[in-house]
Amino acid sequence: MSEAAQGLRDERSAVGRWLPWLAIAALYAWIRIPLLDVPLDRDEGAFGLIGRSILEGQLPYRDLCDHKPPGVFYLYALALSIFPATPRGIHIFPHLWNFVALLLVAAVARVLSGRRAGLYAAFVYALASATPSVQGPSASTELLLLLPLVASMRLVLAARPADGRRRVLLLLAAGACGAAACWIKQPAALPLLCVPLLLAGPPGAARVKPALLGFAWWILGGVGLSALVCAGFAIAGNFGEFFYWSFTHSIAYGAAGWSIAGQRLILVGRQLLYDHGFILALTLFGLAWSVRKGFRYAGTLSALLLLSALSTVQSGYFYAHYFAILCPALALGAGYAIDKLQEHAAGGSRLRARTFAVWVVGMAALLPAYWSPWYYWRPNPVHISLNLLGAQGFEGSAMAADYLREHMAEDEWMFIYGSEPQIPLLAQRRNANPYVNAYPLTGAIQREREFQERVWAQIEETRPKYLVFVHTSYSMIRKQGMDTWLEARLADLQQNAYTLETTLYFVPAQGMTMGIPPRKGFGPGQGSAVLYEFWVRKTTGK
């Protein structure tokens, strides 16, 4: 073969290697770019508000509180140090972050089963991590923990053939990444139980003793990072509150959801089957067949998928974003299974191999798009928010924030009686509720009076210019037996020191409107539905 012919062949080979990756990147961008302007939900608002407070020198659990481990707050602080506090700015960061996770998923799959498995895994992850059933548009804790989770697995695989100091450093880094995933949200711990299997390698490799020693180094890396996290809050004199909000309150919150577990599973399960049914069925079949054939790593990937599924059982609420933690295991299992099934179906025929690949890729991409055209073919940010989260008024948050920002000075405060932290975040104004949401004030929990008294003290100290009362679903969740101490004082303050200035209300024919609605009733078929009331402080009074 001439040098020119060889050069042309090499060039075609290079294009052939890069073209699938470019197609996957284009698919990822095509799905996610329309999701950038989806209105912020309350979790994103809470994380953003605490992230912004970190940039201002404040400390989580002391100045602002939410029942999540600290990792997510510091990631939001990083995001807000780069991007603006807008829906688009906040969503750009997790989409970029998640693309790095996609590359790591592909790298893990490639180590376990080769280049083709890596391509399939990247393709499945690009689809799975963006679907409605995992609340793809949201910068949730589950989405953000995936990068350090998969990074831990990739570093473990890199450490397995290494020796000496390099092996130790890789395992320490892998353990630190695993701990970082858990400090974003604790359910990451379950998929990480597969680390010993990854260290041991395929059956018969006689690596049990090195695997146990490696696992000890991995544990040490995780313990080291966790010790640093705990020490930081202990030195700041805030360890007790850090532990309470990261663990004690989280457990109590999750336990309260089991009363509605059945209806939540039915609600989420249908969309999960639409989005992942085909790939999940193919993956389960392919992994079971591979285990029966004795292919290496099939058992490990099956265990990873099972543990990831168990990690979604965080509480009976079964929110859609819980299921994002399934995405790496599903992608890795699918990449492995499809690769093995394609090799078997092709029987050495390149044409049959390509036909199989086109069939799998086509079905995996087109079936979710068929079931959810509102999400893939006609994406409208407001409609996506309504379809994913229901009529919670998130689409009105930006309008409410604009109004407050225009009518408040930078040093003035508001108080929102409801769980809408995205409003003060977007308004760039302070909310006199250190608990960010209303749930700690209305949940009939052990420390409820203490929380209410702290809020009232802050209201008296800051004298908010606006009281904002929220009338949307899930914003209050007043539990039976809740303490009404704060509500009684708010009612008195509202009557004596504030006057209703305007509302944000919804009319089916007009959409969101600022103003005082006409007096012809509220609710479906009765006229306007008020989402937010804005009460302004009188020039005289309390």
C-alpha positions in Angstrom: 0.0 0.0 0.0 1.3 3.4 -0.9 2.1 6.1 1.7 -0.7 8.2 0.3 -3.2 5.4 0.5 -2.1 4.5 4.0 -2.5 8.1 5.1 -6.0 8.3 3.6 -6.9 5.1 5.5 -5.6 6.4 8.8 -7.5 9.7 8.3 -10.7 7.8 7.6 -10.0 5.6 10.7 -9.5 8.7 12.8 -12.8 10.3 11.6 -14.6 7.0 12.3 -13.3 7.0 15.8 -14.3 10.6 16.6 -17.6 10.8 14.7 -19.6 8.7 17.2 -18.3 10.9 20.1 -19.3 14.1 18.2 -22.7 12.6 17.6 -23.1 11.8 21.3 -22.0 15.3 22.3 -24.4 16.8 19.8 -27.2 14.7 21.2 -26.4 15.8 24.7 -26.4 19.4 23.7 -29.6 19.1 21.6 -31.5 17.7 24.6 -30.1 20.0 27.2 -29.9 23.4 25.6 -33.7 23.9 25.6 -33.7 22.9 29.3 -31.5 25.8 30.4 -34.4 28.2 30.9 -36.7 25.9 32.8 -37.8 27.8 35.9 -35.9 27.1 39.1 -37.6 24.8 41.6 -37.5 25.3 45.4 -34.5 22.9 45.9 -32.4 24.8 43.4 -33.5 28.0 45.1 -32.5 26.7 48.5 -29.1 25.4 47.3 -28.5 28.6 45.4 -29.4 30.8 48.3 -27.1 29.0 50.7 -24.4 28.9 48.0 -24.6 32.7 47.6 -24.4 33.1 51.4 -21.2 31.1 51.4 -19.7 33.5 48.8 -20.7 36.3 51.2 -18.7 34.7 54.0 -21.5 32.9 55.8 -21.6 29.4 57.1 -24.2 26.7 56.2 -26.3 25.5 59.2 -25.4 28.6 61.2 -26.7 31.4 59.0 -28.9 29.5 56.6 -30.1 25.9 57.0 -31.4 23.1 54.8 -31.5 19.4 55.4 -28.8 18.3 53.0 -25.1 17.6 53.5 -22.8 20.5 52.7 -21.4 19.4 49.4 -24.3 20.6 47.3 -24.1 24.1 48.9 -20.4 24.5 48.0 -21.0 23.3 44.5 -23.7 25.9 44.1 -21.3 28.5 45.5 -18.8 27.4 42.8 -21.5 27.7 40.1 -22.6 31.1 41.3 -19.0 32.4 41.4 -18.9 31.7 37.6 -22.4 32.1 36.3 -25.2 34.5 37.2 -28.1 33.6 39.6 -30.6 33.0 36.8 -32.3 29.8 35.7 -29.9 29.7 32.7 -26.8 30.5 34.7 -27.6 27.9 37.4 -28.4 25.2 34.8 -25.4 25.7 32.6 -23.1 24.5 35.5 -24.7 21.1 36.1 -25.0 20.4 32.4 -21.3 20.9 32.0 -20.6 19.0 35.2 -22.7 16.1 34.0 -20.9 16.0 30.7 -17.7 15.3 32.5 -19.5 12.5 34.4 -20.6 11.1 30.9 -16.9 11.0 29.9 -16.0 9.2 33.1 -18.8 6.7 32.6 -17.5 6.0 29.1 -14.0 5.6 30.5 -15.1 3.1 33.1 -17.1 1.1 30.5 -14.1 1.1 28.2 -11.8 -0.4 30.8 -14.4 -3.1 31.7 -15.4 -4.1 28.2 -13.7 -2.1 25.4 -14.2 0.9 23.2 -17.6 -0.1 21.8 -19.0 -0.6 25.3 -17.7 2.9 26.2 -19.6 4.4 23.2 -22.8 2.6 24.1 -22.5 3.6 27.8 -21.9 7.3 26.9 -24.9 7.2 24.5 -27.2 5.7 27.2 -26.0 8.1 29.8 -26.5 11.1 27.6 -30.2 10.0 27.2 -30.9 8.6 30.7 -29.5 11.5 32.7 -31.6 14.0 30.8 -35.0 12.3 30.9 -38.1 13.6 32.6 -38.3 10.6 34.9 -35.0 11.7 36.6 -35.9 15.4 36.5 -33.2 16.0 34.0 -33.4 19.8 33.8 -32.8 20.3 37.6 -29.4 20.8 39.3 -30.4 18.2 41.9 -28.2 16.6 44.5 -28.5 13.2 42.8 -27.3 14.6 39.5 -24.4 16.5 41.1 -23.1 13.5 43.0 -22.7 11.4 39.9 -19.4 12.9 38.8 -17.5 12.1 42.0 -19.2 8.8 42.3 -18.0 7.6 38.8 -14.7 9.4 39.3 -14.1 7.1 42.3 -14.8 4.0 40.2 -12.5 5.2 37.4 -9.6 5.9 39.9 -10.1 2.5 41.4 -9.8 0.8 38.0 -6.7 2.9 37.3 -5.2 1.9 40.7 -5.7 -1.9 40.1 -2.8 -2.5 37.8 -0.6 0.2 39.5 2.1 -0.4 42.0 3.7 1.3 45.0 3.1 4.9 45.8 1.1 5.6 42.6 -1.4 2.8 43.6 -1.8 4.3 47.1 -2.3 7.8 45.8 -4.9 6.7 43.3 -6.8 4.7 45.9 -6.7 7.6 48.4 -8.0 10.0 45.7 -10.7 7.4 44.8 -11.9 7.2 48.4 -12.0 11.0 48.6 -14.1 11.1 45.5 -16.5 8.5 47.0 -16.8 10.5 50.2 -17.4 13.7 48.2 -20.3 12.0 46.5 -21.8 11.0 49.9 -21.3 14.6 51.2 -23.4 15.8 48.3 -26.1 13.2 49.3 -25.7 10.1 51.4 -27.4 7.5 49.1 -24.2 7.5 47.0 -22.8 5.1 49.6 -24.8 2.1 48.2 -23.4 2.0 44.7 -19.9 2.5 46.2 -20.2 -0.9 47.8 -19.2 -2.3 44.5 -15.6 -0.9 44.9 -14.2 -4.1 46.4 -15.5 -6.0 43.4 -13.9 -3.6 41.0 -10.6 -3.9 43.0 -10.7 -7.7 42.9 -11.3 -7.9 39.2 -12.8 -10.8 37.3 -13.3 -14.2 39.1 -10.3 -16.3 39.2 -7.9 -13.4 39.1 -6.5 -14.3 42.6 -6.5 -10.7 43.7 -8.4 -11.0 47.0 -5.6 -9.9 49.3 -4.5 -7.0 47.2 -8.2 -6.0 46.8 -8.7 -5.9 50.5 -5.6 -3.9 51.1 -6.7 -1.5 48.3 -10.1 -1.2 49.8 -8.5 -0.2 53.1 -6.6 2.6 51.3 -9.8 3.6 49.6 -11.6 3.8 52.9 -8.8 5.8 54.4 -9.1 8.4 51.6 -12.9 8.7 52.3 -12.3 8.9 56.0 -9.7 11.6 55.5 -11.9 13.8 53.5 -14.8 13.3 55.9 -12.6 14.2 58.8 -11.7 17.4 57.1 -15.3 18.3 56.5 -16.3 17.5 60.1 -13.2 19.4 61.5 -14.1 22.5 59.5 -17.6 22.7 61.1 -16.2 21.8 64.5 -13.6 24.5 64.4 -16.3 27.0 63.4 -18.2 25.9 66.5 -21.1 24.6 64.4 -20.7 20.8 64.4 -23.9 20.1 66.3 -26.1 22.0 63.8 -24.1 20.5 60.9 -24.8 17.0 62.1 -28.5 17.8 62.9 -29.3 19.1 59.4 -27.2 16.6 57.5 -28.4 13.6 59.3 -31.0 13.9 62.1 -33.4 16.2 60.3 -32.9 14.4 57.0 -33.9 11.1 58.6 -37.0 12.6 60.1 -38.0 14.3 56.9 -37.6 11.0 54.9 -39.6 9.0 57.4 -42.6 11.2 57.1 -42.9 10.4 53.4 -43.8 6.7 53.7 -47.5 7.4 54.2 -47.7 8.4 50.5 -45.1 5.9 49.1 -47.6 3.9 47.0 -49.1 6.8 45.1 -45.7 8.4 44.5 -44.3 5.2 43.0 -47.3 4.9 40.7 -46.9 8.5 39.7 -43.2 8.2 38.9 -43.1 4.6 37.7 -45.0 5.2 34.5 -42.6 7.9 33.3 -39.7 5.7 34.3 -41.0 2.9 32.0 -41.5 5.3 29.2 -38.0 6.7 29.4 -36.0 3.7 30.4 -38.2 0.6 29.7 -36.5 -0.5 26.5 -32.9 0.0 27.7 -33.6 -1.4 31.1 -35.1 -4.6 29.6 -32.2 -5.0 27.2 -29.7 -4.4 30.0 -31.3 -6.9 32.4 -31.5 -9.5 29.7 -28.0 -8.9 28.5 -26.5 -8.9 32.0 -28.4 -12.1 32.9 -27.2 -13.8 29.7 -23.6 -12.6 30.3 -23.6 -13.9 33.9 -24.8 -17.3 32.6 -22.1 -17.3 30.0 -19.5 -16.5 32.6 -18.3 -13.2 31.1 -16.2 -11.2 33.4 -17.6 -8.2 35.2 -21.2 -9.1 34.4 -21.9 -10.0 38.0 -20.2 -6.8 39.2 -22.3 -4.6 36.9 -25.4 -6.5 37.9 -24.6 -5.8 41.6 -24.0 -2.1 40.8 -27.4 -1.8 39.1 -29.1 -3.5 42.1 -27.4 -1.3 44.6 -28.1 1.8 42.6 -31.8 0.9 42.5 -31.8 0.4 46.2 -30.3 3.9 46.7 -33.4 5.4 45.1 -35.4 4.3 48.1 -34.5 7.3 50.1 -37.9 8.1 51.4 -41.5 7.4 50.6 -41.7 10.6 48.6 -39.9 8.9 45.7 -39.3 12.2 43.9 -38.2 11.9 40.3 -34.7 13.3 41.0 -34.0 10.4 43.3 -33.8 8.1 40.3 -30.9 10.1 38.7 -28.6 8.0 40.8 -29.5 5.0 38.6 -28.0 6.6 35.5 -24.3 5.5 35.8 -25.2 1.9 36.7 -27.8 1.8 33.9 -25.4 3.2 31.3 -22.5 0.9 32.4 -24.7 -2.1 32.4 -26.3 -1.2 29.1 -22.9 -0.5 27.5 -21.6 -3.9 28.6 -24.8 -5.8 27.8 -25.3 -4.3 24.3 -21.7 -4.8 23.4 -21.9 -8.5 24.3 -25.3 -9.0 22.6 -24.1 -7.3 19.5 -21.0 -9.5 19.3 -23.2 -12.6 19.7 -25.9 -11.4 17.2 -23.4 -10.4 14.6 -21.5 -13.7 14.5 -18.6 -12.0 12.8 -20.7 -10.2 10.2 -20.0 -6.4 10.0 -23.4 -5.8 8.4 -25.3 -7.6 11.1 -23.3 -5.7 13.7 -24.2 -2.4 12.2 -27.9 -3.4 11.8 -28.0 -4.4 15.5 -26.4 -1.1 16.5 -28.8 1.0 14.4 -31.8 -0.9 15.8 -30.7 -0.4 19.5 -29.7 3.2 19.1 -32.9 4.1 17.2 -35.2 2.4 19.7 -33.4 3.9 22.7 -33.6 7.4 21.3 -37.0 7.3 19.6 -39.2 5.6 22.2 -38.8 8.2 24.9 -39.3 11.0 22.3 -42.5 9.3 21.1 -43.9 9.0 24.7 -42.9 12.6 25.7 -42.9 14.9 22.6 -43.5 17.9 24.9 -40.1 17.3 26.3 -38.0 16.4 23.2 -39.7 17.8 20.1 -41.7 20.8 21.5 -39.7 21.9 24.5 -41.2 24.9 26.3 -39.5 25.7 29.6 -42.7 26.6 31.4 -44.6 23.5 30.1 -41.7 21.3 31.1 -41.8 22.7 34.6 -45.5 22.2 34.9 -45.4 18.6 33.5 -42.5 17.6 35.7 -43.4 19.3 39.0 -47.1 20.2 38.7 -48.8 23.6 39.1 -46.5 24.9 41.9 -46.1 28.4 40.6 -42.4 28.1 39.8 -43.1 29.8 36.5 -44.2 32.9 38.4 -41.0 33.1 40.6 -39.1 35.3 38.2 -42.0 37.7 37.9 -42.3 37.9 41.7 -38.6 38.3 42.0 -38.5 41.1 39.5 -41.2 43.0 41.4 -39.5 42.7 44.7 -36.1 43.7 43.3 -37.6 46.8 41.7 -39.5 47.9 44.9 -36.8 47.1 47.4 -33.4 48.6 48.2 -30.4 46.3 48.3 -30.3 46.5 52.1 -34.0 45.9 52.7 -35.4 42.5 53.7 -38.5 40.4 52.8 -40.1 37.5 54.7 -41.7 34.8 52.6 -44.1 32.6 54.5 -43.7 29.6 52.2 -41.1 27.4 50.6 -40.0 29.6 47.7 -36.3 30.3 48.2 -35.8 30.8 44.4 -37.6 34.1 44.8 -35.1 35.9 47.1 -32.3 34.2 45.1 -33.5 35.7 41.8 -34.4 39.0 43.4 -31.0 39.2 45.0 -32.6 40.4 48.2 -32.5 38.8 51.7 -35.2 36.7 53.2 -35.7 36.9 57.0 -36.1 33.1 57.3 -32.8 31.4 58.2 -34.4 28.0 57.4 -34.9 28.9 53.7 -38.1 26.9 53.5 -41.3 26.9 55.6 -41.2 23.2 56.3 -39.2 23.4 59.5 -41.8 25.9 60.8 -44.9 23.9 59.9 -43.9 20.3 60.2 -44.8 19.5 63.8 -41.2 18.5 64.6 -39.3 18.4 67.9 -37.5 21.8 67.5 -40.4 23.6 65.8 -40.9 26.3 68.5 -37.2 27.0 68.6 -37.1 27.5 64.9 -40.2 29.7 65.0 -38.8 31.9 67.7 -35.6 32.4 65.8 -37.5 33.4 62.7 -39.6 35.9 64.7 -36.5 37.4 66.3 -35.1 37.9 62.8 -38.3 39.5 61.6 -38.3 41.9 64.5 -34.6 42.7 63.9 -34.8 43.2 60.2 -38.3 44.8 59.9 -38.9 43.3 56.4 -40.3 45.7 53.9 -42.5 43.0 52.4 -44.3 40.0 53.8 -45.0 37.5 51.0 -47.7 34.9 51.6 -47.7 31.9 49.3 -50.8 30.0 48.2 -49.3 27.2 46.0 -49.2 23.5 46.6 -46.4 21.9 48.5 -45.1 25.3 49.6 -46.4 25.1 53.2 -47.4 21.5 54.0 -48.9 22.4 57.4 -48.8 19.1 59.4 -51.4 18.2 61.9 -50.4 19.3 65.3 -48.0 22.0 64.2 -47.2 24.8 66.5 -49.2 28.0 65.5 -47.1 30.3 67.7 -45.5 32.0 64.7 -48.6 32.2 62.6 -50.5 34.1 65.4 -47.7 36.7 65.5 -47.5 37.0 61.7 -51.3 37.6 61.6 -51.1 40.3 64.1 -48.1 41.9 62.4 -49.8 41.7 59.0 -53.0 43.3 60.3 -51.3 46.2 62.2 -48.1 47.0 60.3 -48.7 45.9 56.6 -51.1 46.6 53.8 -51.8 44.4 50.7 -50.0 46.1 47.8 -50.4 43.6 45.0 -50.7 39.9 44.2 -49.4 37.5 41.6 -52.3 35.7 40.2 -53.1 33.3 37.4 -56.0 33.5 34.9 -56.3 30.7 32.4 -56.8 33.0 29.5 -54.1 35.5 30.4 -51.5 33.6 32.4 -49.5 35.2 35.3 -50.5 38.8 36.2 -49.4 41.2 38.8 -52.2 43.2 40.4 -55.3 42.8 42.5 -57.5 40.2 40.9 -61.2 40.8 40.2 -63.6 39.8 42.9 -65.3 36.8 41.3 -63.8 33.9 43.1 -60.7 31.8 43.0 -59.8 28.5 41.6 -60.6 26.5 38.4 -63.7 27.7 36.7 -64.2 30.5 39.2 -61.8 33.1 38.0 -58.3 34.1 39.2 -56.1 32.0 41.4 -53.7 33.9 43.7 -50.2 32.5 44.0 -48.5 35.2 46.0 -49.7 38.1 48.1 -47.3 41.0 48.6 -47.9 43.0 51.8 -45.8 46.1 52.2 -44.9 47.7 55.5 -46.9 50.8 56.3 -45.0 54.0 56.8 -46.3 54.1 60.4 -47.2 51.3 62.7 -45.3 48.4 64.3 
